[in-house]
Amino acid sequence: MKFAAPCGMDAEMAGLEARRVKTRNLKQAMMQELLTGRTRLVENGKLKVDSAR
């Protein structure tokens, strides 16, 4: 027997799923920047962007 989740819970789950997808896409984009060398990590973990490319 399945129980129906309250509406508020459905909305919260949908919001969390959207946030998870957005975060995953952002992480993928950041990794691509690092792997191509366009963005580098330098002193003290700061980012350096190579704008010449």
Steps between C-alpha positions, in 0.01 A plus 500: 500500500643837395441823686462833323752765604361836609510775236759701690731202504465451123588865440800475731625185325462667160694803624778284641522299177527822295774625734687168470490516119614863498787422740606198295506707179702773671753246629532349152560845347761585764683172444502565124655844561772344716568212261538728197740726690287810449466533877785409734529471874789711625630622836272445799238320291404814306381470141685654208313527169700511179305756296729468196328177387 
